[in-house]
């Protein structure tokens, strides 16, 4: 039951990272909307799910595995140019890092 609750929290954090990063991307890059790509819902769901699962791995390795998931989504599935995909990826990397720090801070606060 604890792992299910943790998974739900990690899914919520990964979804927040995804949607905040896409919003920042849309506000920064004019003329390209990644949300109109034909496979956007499936790409978003897959990237969020895989990134959430990588949250169970210890910090440096889980973060790197999450970056692989975000990179596959940004560079491979949305049909963005390399420069635009790099901008989205950087937003995803930064938001993921902040989310990992929040999780580590909460765990330290709770004494785990």
Backbone as XML, in Angstrom:
<?xml version="1.0"?>
<chain id="A" units="angstrom">
  <residue number="1" name="UNK">
    <atom name="N" x="0.820" y="-1.188" z="0.000"/>
    <atom name="CA" x="0.000" y="0.000" z="0.000"/>
    <atom name="C" x="0.873" y="1.264" z="0.000"/>
  </residue>
  <residue number="2" name="UNK">
    <atom name="N" x="1.998" y="1.206" z="0.702"/>
    <atom name="CA" x="2.889" y="2.358" z="0.758"/>
    <atom name="C" x="3.478" y="2.636" z="-0.623"/>
  </residue>
  <residue number="3" name="UNK">
    <atom name="N" x="3.831" y="1.565" z="-1.360"/>
    <atom name="CA" x="4.403" y="1.753" z="-2.686"/>
    <atom name="C" x="3.376" y="2.331" z="-3.662"/>
  </residue>
  <residue number="4" name="UNK">
    <atom name="N" x="2.129" y="1.945" z="-3.518"/>
    <atom name="CA" x="1.082" y="2.498" z="-4.370"/>
    <atom name="C" x="0.912" y="3.994" z="-4.104"/>
  </residue>
  <residue number="5" name="UNK">
    <atom name="N" x="0.918" y="4.376" z="-2.842"/>
    <atom name="CA" x="0.822" y="5.787" z="-2.489"/>
    <atom name="C" x="2.033" y="6.554" z="-3.018"/>
  </residue>
  <residue number="6" name="UNK">
    <atom name="N" x="3.218" y="5.980" z="-2.877"/>
    <atom name="CA" x="4.431" y="6.619" z="-3.400"/>
    <atom name="C" x="4.347" y="6.763" z="-4.916"/>
  </residue>
  <residue number="7" name="UNK">
    <atom name="N" x="3.853" y="5.727" z="-5.605"/>
    <atom name="CA" x="3.714" y="5.798" z="-7.061"/>
    <atom name="C" x="2.759" y="6.914" z="-7.462"/>
  </residue>
  <residue number="8" name="UNK">
    <atom name="N" x="1.654" y="7.049" z="-6.754"/>
    <atom name="CA" x="0.702" y="8.117" z="-7.068"/>
    <atom name="C" x="1.323" y="9.493" z="-6.853"/>
  </residue>
  <residue number="9" name="UNK">
    <atom name="N" x="2.113" y="9.630" z="-5.807"/>
    <atom name="CA" x="2.803" y="10.900" z="-5.560"/>
    <atom name="C" x="3.819" y="11.172" z="-6.675"/>
  </residue>
  <residue number="10" name="UNK">
    <atom name="N" x="4.564" y="10.147" z="-7.074"/>
    <atom name="CA" x="5.554" y="10.324" z="-8.133"/>
    <atom name="C" x="4.892" y="10.631" z="-9.480"/>
  </residue>
  <residue number="11" name="UNK">
    <atom name="N" x="3.744" y="10.023" z="-9.743"/>
    <atom name="CA" x="3.010" y="10.336" z="-10.974"/>
    <atom name="C" x="2.548" y="11.788" z="-10.947"/>
  </residue>
  <residue number="12" name="UNK">
    <atom name="N" x="2.042" y="12.241" z="-9.807"/>
    <atom name="CA" x="1.596" y="13.634" z="-9.691"/>
    <atom name="C" x="2.768" y="14.599" z="-9.885"/>
  </residue>
  <residue number="13" name="UNK">
    <atom name="N" x="3.923" y="14.289" z="-9.288"/>
    <atom name="CA" x="5.094" y="15.146" z="-9.461"/>
    <atom name="C" x="5.595" y="15.143" z="-10.906"/>
  </residue>
  <residue number="14" name="UNK">
    <atom name="N" x="5.608" y="13.982" z="-11.531"/>
    <atom name="CA" x="6.047" y="13.905" z="-12.929"/>
    <atom name="C" x="5.083" y="14.644" z="-13.852"/>
  </residue>
  <residue number="15" name="UNK">
    <atom name="N" x="3.790" y="14.530" z="-13.584"/>
    <atom name="CA" x="2.801" y="15.261" z="-14.388"/>
    <atom name="C" x="2.972" y="16.766" z="-14.199"/>
  </residue>
  <residue number="16" name="UNK">
    <atom name="N" x="3.225" y="17.180" z="-12.975"/>
    <atom name="CA" x="3.462" y="18.608" z="-12.724"/>
    <atom name="C" x="4.703" y="19.081" z="-13.467"/>
  </residue>
  <residue number="17" name="UNK">
    <atom name="N" x="5.746" y="18.269" z="-13.459"/>
    <atom name="CA" x="6.969" y="18.622" z="-14.194"/>
    <atom name="C" x="6.678" y="18.751" z="-15.686"/>
  </residue>
  <residue number="18" name="UNK">
    <atom name="N" x="5.949" y="17.794" z="-16.228"/>
    <atom name="CA" x="5.648" y="17.799" z="-17.661"/>
    <atom name="C" x="4.834" y="19.030" z="-18.042"/>
  </residue>
  <residue number="19" name="UNK">
    <atom name="N" x="3.714" y="19.245" z="-17.357"/>
    <atom name="CA" x="2.822" y="20.322" z="-17.761"/>
    <atom name="C" x="3.408" y="21.701" z="-17.469"/>
  </residue>
  <residue number="20" name="UNK">
    <atom name="N" x="4.177" y="21.849" z="-16.398"/>
    <atom name="CA" x="4.848" y="23.127" z="-16.128"/>
    <atom name="C" x="5.921" y="23.393" z="-17.178"/>
  </residue>
  <residue number="21" name="UNK">
    <atom name="N" x="6.653" y="22.355" z="-17.564"/>
    <atom name="CA" x="7.692" y="22.524" z="-18.576"/>
    <atom name="C" x="7.101" y="22.862" z="-19.935"/>
  </residue>
  <residue number="22" name="UNK">
    <atom name="N" x="6.015" y="22.208" z="-20.289"/>
    <atom name="CA" x="5.353" y="22.508" z="-21.566"/>
    <atom name="C" x="4.802" y="23.929" z="-21.547"/>
  </residue>
  <residue number="23" name="UNK">
    <atom name="N" x="4.257" y="24.362" z="-20.418"/>
    <atom name="CA" x="3.758" y="25.739" z="-20.314"/>
    <atom name="C" x="4.899" y="26.745" z="-20.440"/>
  </residue>
  <residue number="24" name="UNK">
    <atom name="N" x="6.021" y="26.478" z="-19.800"/>
    <atom name="CA" x="7.189" y="27.365" z="-19.936"/>
    <atom name="C" x="7.700" y="27.368" z="-21.370"/>
  </residue>
  <residue number="25" name="UNK">
    <atom name="N" x="7.712" y="26.204" z="-21.988"/>
    <atom name="CA" x="8.142" y="26.099" z="-23.383"/>
    <atom name="C" x="7.238" y="26.926" z="-24.295"/>
  </residue>
  <residue number="26" name="UNK">
    <atom name="N" x="5.939" y="26.784" z="-24.109"/>
    <atom name="CA" x="4.994" y="27.531" z="-24.941"/>
    <atom name="C" x="5.122" y="29.032" z="-24.715"/>
  </residue>
  <residue number="27" name="UNK">
    <atom name="N" x="5.467" y="29.441" z="-23.504"/>
    <atom name="CA" x="5.652" y="30.853" z="-23.226"/>
    <atom name="C" x="6.961" y="31.403" z="-23.743"/>
  </residue>
  <residue number="28" name="UNK">
    <atom name="N" x="7.933" y="30.534" z="-23.931"/>
    <atom name="CA" x="9.260" y="30.958" z="-24.366"/>
    <atom name="C" x="9.423" y="30.900" z="-25.874"/>
  </residue>
  <residue number="29" name="UNK">
    <atom name="N" x="8.960" y="29.821" z="-26.487"/>
    <atom name="CA" x="9.178" y="29.586" z="-27.910"/>
    <atom name="C" x="7.910" y="29.949" z="-28.668"/>
  </residue>
  <residue number="30" name="UNK">
    <atom name="N" x="8.023" y="30.927" z="-29.518"/>
    <atom name="CA" x="6.866" y="31.358" z="-30.302"/>
    <atom name="C" x="6.758" y="30.546" z="-31.591"/>
  </residue>
  <residue number="31" name="UNK">
    <atom name="N" x="5.547" y="30.326" z="-32.024"/>
    <atom name="CA" x="5.319" y="29.707" z="-33.322"/>
    <atom name="C" x="5.268" y="28.197" z="-33.338"/>
  </residue>
  <residue number="32" name="UNK">
    <atom name="N" x="5.538" y="27.544" z="-32.242"/>
    <atom name="CA" x="5.501" y="26.087" z="-32.222"/>
    <atom name="C" x="4.733" y="25.628" z="-30.994"/>
  </residue>
  <residue number="33" name="UNK">
    <atom name="N" x="3.718" y="24.858" z="-31.244"/>
    <atom name="CA" x="2.927" y="24.326" z="-30.133"/>
    <atom name="C" x="3.050" y="22.808" z="-30.145"/>
  </residue>
  <residue number="34" name="UNK">
    <atom name="N" x="3.756" y="22.287" z="-29.169"/>
    <atom name="CA" x="3.992" y="20.840" z="-29.122"/>
    <atom name="C" x="2.732" y="20.059" z="-28.790"/>
  </residue>
  <residue number="35" name="UNK">
    <atom name="N" x="1.721" y="20.723" z="-28.241"/>
    <atom name="CA" x="0.510" y="20.009" z="-27.834"/>
    <atom name="C" x="-0.387" y="19.651" z="-29.010"/>
  </residue>
  <residue number="36" name="UNK">
    <atom name="N" x="-0.105" y="20.161" z="-30.204"/>
    <atom name="CA" x="-0.921" y="19.812" z="-31.364"/>
    <atom name="C" x="-0.331" y="18.648" z="-32.150"/>
  </residue>
  <residue number="37" name="UNK">
    <atom name="N" x="0.782" y="18.112" z="-31.692"/>
    <atom name="CA" x="1.373" y="16.942" z="-32.350"/>
    <atom name="C" x="0.388" y="15.782" z="-32.262"/>
  </residue>
  <residue number="38" name="UNK">
    <atom name="N" x="0.308" y="14.969" z="-33.308"/>
    <atom name="CA" x="-0.685" y="13.886" z="-33.322"/>
    <atom name="C" x="-0.576" y="12.916" z="-32.148"/>
  </residue>
  <residue number="39" name="UNK">
    <atom name="N" x="0.614" y="12.623" z="-31.701"/>
    <atom name="CA" x="0.782" y="11.657" z="-30.619"/>
    <atom name="C" x="1.022" y="12.293" z="-29.268"/>
  </residue>
  <residue number="40" name="UNK">
    <atom name="N" x="0.667" y="13.564" z="-29.110"/>
    <atom name="CA" x="0.983" y="14.271" z="-27.871"/>
    <atom name="C" x="0.395" y="13.606" z="-26.626"/>
  </residue>
  <residue number="41" name="UNK">
    <atom name="N" x="-0.887" y="13.241" z="-26.599"/>
    <atom name="CA" x="-1.417" y="12.628" z="-25.364"/>
    <atom name="C" x="-0.702" y="11.327" z="-24.985"/>
  </residue>
  <residue number="42" name="UNK">
    <atom name="N" x="-0.433" y="10.493" z="-25.970"/>
    <atom name="CA" x="0.261" y="9.236" z="-25.684"/>
    <atom name="C" x="1.700" y="9.485" z="-25.255"/>
  </residue>
  <residue number="43" name="UNK">
    <atom name="N" x="2.359" y="10.435" z="-25.907"/>
    <atom name="CA" x="3.727" y="10.777" z="-25.537"/>
    <atom name="C" x="3.780" y="11.313" z="-24.120"/>
  </residue>
  <residue number="44" name="UNK">
    <atom name="N" x="2.872" y="12.216" z="-23.794"/>
    <atom name="CA" x="2.845" y="12.800" z="-22.449"/>
    <atom name="C" x="2.595" y="11.721" z="-21.396"/>
  </residue>
  <residue number="45" name="UNK">
    <atom name="N" x="1.622" y="10.866" z="-21.635"/>
    <atom name="CA" x="1.292" y="9.820" z="-20.663"/>
    <atom name="C" x="2.452" y="8.843" z="-20.484"/>
  </residue>
  <residue number="46" name="UNK">
    <atom name="N" x="3.075" y="8.457" z="-21.573"/>
    <atom name="CA" x="4.197" y="7.522" z="-21.490"/>
    <atom name="C" x="5.386" y="8.145" z="-20.764"/>
  </residue>
  <residue number="47" name="UNK">
    <atom name="N" x="5.714" y="9.381" z="-21.113"/>
    <atom name="CA" x="6.851" y="10.044" z="-20.473"/>
    <atom name="C" x="6.604" y="10.256" z="-18.987"/>
  </residue>
  <residue number="48" name="UNK">
    <atom name="N" x="5.401" y="10.661" z="-18.634"/>
    <atom name="CA" x="5.054" y="10.854" z="-17.225"/>
    <atom name="C" x="5.137" y="9.528" z="-16.472"/>
  </residue>
  <residue number="49" name="UNK">
    <atom name="N" x="4.609" y="8.469" z="-17.055"/>
    <atom name="CA" x="4.629" y="7.161" z="-16.406"/>
    <atom name="C" x="6.031" y="6.621" z="-16.207"/>
  </residue>
  <residue number="50" name="UNK">
    <atom name="N" x="6.848" y="6.712" z="-17.237"/>
    <atom name="CA" x="8.216" y="6.197" z="-17.127"/>
    <atom name="C" x="9.034" y="7.044" z="-16.150"/>
  </residue>
  <residue number="51" name="UNK">
    <atom name="N" x="8.877" y="8.362" z="-16.221"/>
    <atom name="CA" x="9.606" y="9.229" z="-15.286"/>
    <atom name="C" x="9.168" y="8.966" z="-13.845"/>
  </residue>
  <residue number="52" name="UNK">
    <atom name="N" x="7.893" y="8.689" z="-13.643"/>
    <atom name="CA" x="7.421" y="8.371" z="-12.292"/>
    <atom name="C" x="8.038" y="7.074" z="-11.791"/>
  </residue>
  <residue number="53" name="UNK">
    <atom name="N" x="8.158" y="6.097" z="-12.659"/>
    <atom name="CA" x="8.755" y="4.823" z="-12.245"/>
    <atom name="C" x="10.241" y="4.971" z="-11.919"/>
  </residue>
  <residue number="54" name="UNK">
    <atom name="N" x="10.919" y="5.884" z="-12.584"/>
    <atom name="CA" x="12.339" y="6.083" z="-12.291"/>
    <atom name="C" x="12.546" y="6.759" z="-10.938"/>
  </residue>
  <residue number="55" name="UNK">
    <atom name="N" x="11.491" y="7.295" z="-10.366"/>
    <atom name="CA" x="11.605" y="7.958" z="-9.068"/>
    <atom name="C" x="11.897" y="6.982" z="-7.936"/>
  </residue>
  <residue number="56" name="UNK">
    <atom name="N" x="11.666" y="5.707" z="-8.160"/>
    <atom name="CA" x="11.954" y="4.707" z="-7.138"/>
    <atom name="C" x="13.450" y="4.380" z="-7.045"/>
  </residue>
  <residue number="57" name="UNK">
    <atom name="N" x="14.210" y="4.781" z="-8.059"/>
    <atom name="CA" x="15.649" y="4.530" z="-8.080"/>
    <atom name="C" x="16.333" y="5.676" z="-7.331"/>
  </residue>
  <residue number="58" name="UNK">
    <atom name="N" x="17.433" y="5.366" z="-6.639"/>
    <atom name="CA" x="18.144" y="6.377" z="-5.864"/>
    <atom name="C" x="18.532" y="7.570" z="-6.720"/>
  </residue>
  <residue number="59" name="UNK">
    <atom name="N" x="18.744" y="8.707" z="-6.058"/>
    <atom name="CA" x="18.815" y="10.016" z="-6.702"/>
    <atom name="C" x="19.669" y="10.125" z="-7.956"/>
  </residue>
  <residue number="60" name="UNK">
    <atom name="N" x="20.931" y="9.922" z="-7.948"/>
    <atom name="CA" x="21.624" y="10.274" z="-9.196"/>
    <atom name="C" x="21.207" y="9.394" z="-10.363"/>
  </residue>
  <residue number="61" name="UNK">
    <atom name="N" x="21.025" y="8.107" z="-10.103"/>
    <atom name="CA" x="20.718" y="7.172" z="-11.192"/>
    <atom name="C" x="19.266" y="7.296" z="-11.643"/>
  </residue>
  <residue number="62" name="UNK">
    <atom name="N" x="18.362" y="7.481" z="-10.712"/>
    <atom name="CA" x="16.958" y="7.661" z="-11.067"/>
    <atom name="C" x="16.731" y="8.952" z="-11.827"/>
  </residue>
  <residue number="63" name="UNK">
    <atom name="N" x="17.445" y="9.998" z="-11.428"/>
    <atom name="CA" x="17.334" y="11.276" z="-12.133"/>
    <atom name="C" x="17.834" y="11.130" z="-13.570"/>
  </residue>
  <residue number="64" name="UNK">
    <atom name="N" x="18.961" y="10.460" z="-13.749"/>
    <atom name="CA" x="19.495" y="10.254" z="-15.098"/>
    <atom name="C" x="18.558" y="9.397" z="-15.944"/>
  </residue>
  <residue number="65" name="UNK">
    <atom name="N" x="17.968" y="8.382" z="-15.337"/>
    <atom name="CA" x="17.008" y="7.553" z="-16.069"/>
    <atom name="C" x="15.771" y="8.374" z="-16.442"/>
  </residue>
  <residue number="66" name="UNK">
    <atom name="N" x="15.345" y="9.243" z="-15.554"/>
    <atom name="CA" x="14.225" y="10.125" z="-15.865"/>
    <atom name="C" x="14.557" y="11.068" z="-17.012"/>
  </residue>
  <residue number="67" name="UNK">
    <atom name="N" x="15.810" y="11.541" z="-17.056"/>
    <atom name="CA" x="16.227" y="12.404" z="-18.162"/>
    <atom name="C" x="16.179" y="11.670" z="-19.501"/>
  </residue>
  <residue number="68" name="UNK">
    <atom name="N" x="16.486" y="10.379" z="-19.466"/>
    <atom name="CA" x="16.383" y="9.586" z="-20.697"/>
    <atom name="C" x="14.927" y="9.545" z="-21.164"/>
  </residue>
  <residue number="69" name="UNK">
    <atom name="N" x="14.005" y="9.358" z="-20.234"/>
    <atom name="CA" x="12.573" y="9.337" z="-20.588"/>
    <atom name="C" x="12.134" y="10.690" z="-21.138"/>
  </residue>
  <residue number="70" name="UNK">
    <atom name="N" x="12.534" y="11.770" z="-20.452"/>
    <atom name="CA" x="12.161" y="13.102" z="-20.941"/>
    <atom name="C" x="12.789" y="13.375" z="-22.309"/>
  </residue>
  <residue number="71" name="UNK">
    <atom name="N" x="14.048" y="12.963" z="-22.485"/>
    <atom name="CA" x="14.724" y="13.187" z="-23.763"/>
    <atom name="C" x="14.066" y="12.430" z="-24.909"/>
  </residue>
  <residue number="72" name="UNK">
    <atom name="N" x="13.667" y="11.197" z="-24.644"/>
    <atom name="CA" x="12.985" y="10.417" z="-25.677"/>
    <atom name="C" x="11.681" y="11.091" z="-26.087"/>
  </residue>
  <residue number="73" name="UNK">
    <atom name="N" x="10.977" y="11.641" z="-25.123"/>
    <atom name="CA" x="9.717" y="12.324" z="-25.438"/>
    <atom name="C" x="9.970" y="13.617" z="-26.203"/>
  </residue>
  <residue number="74" name="UNK">
    <atom name="N" x="10.910" y="14.417" z="-25.732"/>
    <atom name="CA" x="11.148" y="15.731" z="-26.344"/>
    <atom name="C" x="11.763" y="15.606" z="-27.736"/>
  </residue>
  <residue number="75" name="UNK">
    <atom name="N" x="12.761" y="14.740" z="-27.875"/>
    <atom name="CA" x="13.481" y="14.654" z="-29.144"/>
    <atom name="C" x="12.861" y="13.672" z="-30.123"/>
  </residue>
  <residue number="76" name="UNK">
    <atom name="N" x="12.153" y="12.669" z="-29.623"/>
    <atom name="CA" x="11.707" y="11.619" z="-30.519"/>
    <atom name="C" x="10.254" y="11.631" z="-30.920"/>
  </residue>
  <residue number="77" name="UNK">
    <atom name="N" x="9.380" y="12.091" z="-30.072"/>
    <atom name="CA" x="7.959" y="11.840" z="-30.316"/>
    <atom name="C" x="7.115" y="13.054" z="-30.657"/>
  </residue>
  <residue number="78" name="UNK">
    <atom name="N" x="7.620" y="14.237" z="-30.431"/>
    <atom name="CA" x="6.782" y="15.418" z="-30.628"/>
    <atom name="C" x="7.005" y="16.115" z="-31.954"/>
  </residue>
  <residue number="79" name="UNK">
    <atom name="N" x="7.990" y="15.683" z="-32.718"/>
    <atom name="CA" x="8.235" y="16.280" z="-34.024"/>
    <atom name="C" x="8.797" y="17.690" z="-33.945"/>
  </residue>
  <residue number="80" name="UNK">
    <atom name="N" x="9.512" y="18.005" z="-32.883"/>
    <atom name="CA" x="10.116" y="19.327" z="-32.733"/>
    <atom name="C" x="11.490" y="19.340" z="-33.380"/>
  </residue>
  <residue number="81" name="UNK">
    <atom name="N" x="11.919" y="20.520" z="-33.797"/>
    <atom name="CA" x="13.287" y="20.636" z="-34.290"/>
    <atom name="C" x="14.242" y="20.410" z="-33.120"/>
  </residue>
  <residue number="82" name="UNK">
    <atom name="N" x="15.501" y="20.186" z="-33.428"/>
    <atom name="CA" x="16.472" y="19.869" z="-32.376"/>
    <atom name="C" x="16.602" y="21.000" z="-31.366"/>
  </residue>
  <residue number="83" name="UNK">
    <atom name="N" x="16.615" y="22.226" z="-31.812"/>
    <atom name="CA" x="16.734" y="23.359" z="-30.907"/>
    <atom name="C" x="15.524" y="23.504" z="-29.999"/>
  </residue>
  <residue number="84" name="UNK">
    <atom name="N" x="14.346" y="23.357" z="-30.564"/>
    <atom name="CA" x="13.116" y="23.467" z="-29.772"/>
    <atom name="C" x="12.987" y="22.297" z="-28.800"/>
  </residue>
  <residue number="85" name="UNK">
    <atom name="N" x="13.376" y="21.114" z="-29.246"/>
    <atom name="CA" x="13.340" y="19.946" z="-28.365"/>
    <atom name="C" x="14.337" y="20.118" z="-27.219"/>
  </residue>
  <residue number="86" name="UNK">
    <atom name="N" x="15.478" y="20.726" z="-27.501"/>
    <atom name="CA" x="16.479" y="20.956" z="-26.457"/>
    <atom name="C" x="15.945" y="21.921" z="-25.403"/>
  </residue>
  <residue number="87" name="UNK">
    <atom name="N" x="15.222" y="22.936" z="-25.831"/>
    <atom name="CA" x="14.640" y="23.887" z="-24.876"/>
    <atom name="C" x="13.626" y="23.178" z="-23.984"/>
  </residue>
  <residue number="88" name="UNK">
    <atom name="N" x="12.742" y="22.388" z="-24.587"/>
    <atom name="CA" x="11.765" y="21.631" z="-23.800"/>
    <atom name="C" x="12.471" y="20.676" z="-22.848"/>
  </residue>
  <residue number="89" name="UNK">
    <atom name="N" x="13.504" y="19.999" z="-23.336"/>
    <atom name="CA" x="14.248" y="19.059" z="-22.503"/>
    <atom name="C" x="14.895" y="19.772" z="-21.317"/>
  </residue>
  <residue number="90" name="UNK">
    <atom name="N" x="15.450" y="20.945" z="-21.524"/>
    <atom name="CA" x="16.072" y="21.682" z="-20.434"/>
    <atom name="C" x="15.038" y="22.085" z="-19.378"/>
  </residue>
  <residue number="91" name="UNK">
    <atom name="N" x="13.868" y="22.484" z="-19.824"/>
    <atom name="CA" x="12.798" y="22.771" z="-18.859"/>
    <atom name="C" x="12.422" y="21.515" z="-18.072"/>
  </residue>
  <residue number="92" name="UNK">
    <atom name="N" x="12.318" y="20.388" z="-18.766"/>
    <atom name="CA" x="11.980" y="19.132" z="-18.097"/>
    <atom name="C" x="13.076" y="18.713" z="-17.118"/>
  </residue>
  <residue number="93" name="UNK">
    <atom name="N" x="14.327" y="18.885" z="-17.511"/>
    <atom name="CA" x="15.440" y="18.518" z="-16.626"/>
    <atom name="C" x="15.447" y="19.381" z="-15.375"/>
  </residue>
  <residue number="94" name="UNK">
    <atom name="N" x="15.223" y="20.674" z="-15.535"/>
    <atom name="CA" x="15.227" y="21.578" z="-14.384"/>
    <atom name="C" x="14.061" y="21.292" z="-13.442"/>
  </residue>
  <residue number="95" name="UNK">
    <atom name="N" x="12.877" y="21.105" z="-14.001"/>
    <atom name="CA" x="11.715" y="20.838" z="-13.138"/>
    <atom name="C" x="11.844" y="19.483" z="-12.450"/>
  </residue>
  <residue number="96" name="UNK">
    <atom name="N" x="12.416" y="18.505" z="-13.124"/>
    <atom name="CA" x="12.640" y="17.198" z="-12.510"/>
    <atom name="C" x="13.634" y="17.295" z="-11.367"/>
  </residue>
  <residue number="97" name="UNK">
    <atom name="N" x="14.671" y="18.086" z="-11.550"/>
    <atom name="CA" x="15.673" y="18.256" z="-10.499"/>
    <atom name="C" x="15.037" y="18.889" z="-9.263"/>
  </residue>
  <residue number="98" name="UNK">
    <atom name="N" x="14.213" y="19.899" z="-9.469"/>
    <atom name="CA" x="13.520" y="20.544" z="-8.351"/>
    <atom name="C" x="12.586" y="19.547" z="-7.660"/>
  </residue>
  <residue number="99" name="UNK">
    <atom name="N" x="11.873" y="18.745" z="-8.433"/>
    <atom name="CA" x="10.974" y="17.751" z="-7.838"/>
    <atom name="C" x="11.754" y="16.722" z="-7.026"/>
  </residue>
  <residue number="100" name="UNK">
    <atom name="N" x="12.902" y="16.294" z="-7.536"/>
    <atom name="CA" x="13.735" y="15.345" z="-6.780"/>
    <atom name="C" x="14.231" y="15.961" z="-5.480"/>
  </residue>
  <residue number="101" name="UNK">
    <atom name="N" x="14.618" y="17.232" z="-5.534"/>
    <atom name="CA" x="15.056" y="17.901" z="-4.313"/>
    <atom name="C" x="13.923" y="18.019" z="-3.302"/>
  </residue>
  <residue number="102" name="UNK">
    <atom name="N" x="12.720" y="18.254" z="-3.771"/>
    <atom name="CA" x="11.563" y="18.320" z="-2.869"/>
    <atom name="C" x="11.343" y="16.967" z="-2.203"/>
  </residue>
  <residue number="103" name="UNK">
    <atom name="N" x="11.396" y="15.901" z="-2.981"/>
    <atom name="CA" x="11.208" y="14.563" z="-2.416"/>
    <atom name="C" x="12.303" y="14.255" z="-1.399"/>
  </residue>
  <residue number="104" name="UNK">
    <atom name="N" x="13.550" y="14.568" z="-1.738"/>
    <atom name="CA" x="14.645" y="14.319" z="-0.801"/>
    <atom name="C" x="14.487" y="15.157" z="0.463"/>
  </residue>
  <residue number="105" name="UNK">
    <atom name="N" x="14.034" y="16.384" z="0.331"/>
    <atom name="CA" x="13.815" y="17.240" z="1.492"/>
    <atom name="C" x="12.716" y="16.722" z="2.390"/>
  </residue>
  <residue number="106" name="UNK">
    <atom name="N" x="11.633" y="16.257" z="1.801"/>
    <atom name="CA" x="10.538" y="15.696" z="2.600"/>
    <atom name="C" x="10.980" y="14.429" z="3.312"/>
  </residue>
  <residue number="107" name="UNK">
    <atom name="N" x="11.728" y="13.589" z="2.595"/>
    <atom name="CA" x="12.210" y="12.364" z="3.224"/>
    <atom name="C" x="13.162" y="12.666" z="4.372"/>
  </residue>
  <residue number="108" name="UNK">
    <atom name="N" x="14.011" y="13.679" z="4.201"/>
    <atom name="CA" x="14.928" y="14.067" z="5.281"/>
    <atom name="C" x="14.156" y="14.630" z="6.471"/>
  </residue>
  <residue number="109" name="UNK">
    <atom name="N" x="13.122" y="15.402" z="6.173"/>
    <atom name="CA" x="12.307" y="15.985" z="7.218"/>
    <atom name="C" x="11.577" y="14.902" z="8.035"/>
  </residue>
  <residue number="110" name="UNK">
    <atom name="N" x="11.133" y="13.860" z="7.345"/>
    <atom name="CA" x="10.428" y="12.779" z="8.015"/>
    <atom name="C" x="11.362" y="11.762" z="8.655"/>
  </residue>
  <residue number="111" name="UNK">
    <atom name="N" x="12.645" y="11.910" z="8.402"/>
    <atom name="CA" x="13.620" y="11.044" z="9.044"/>
    <atom name="C" x="13.874" y="9.735" z="8.346"/>
  </residue>
  <residue number="112" name="UNK">
    <atom name="N" x="13.550" y="9.631" z="7.065"/>
    <atom name="CA" x="13.787" y="8.377" z="6.338"/>
    <atom name="C" x="15.116" y="8.416" z="5.681"/>
  </residue>
</chain>
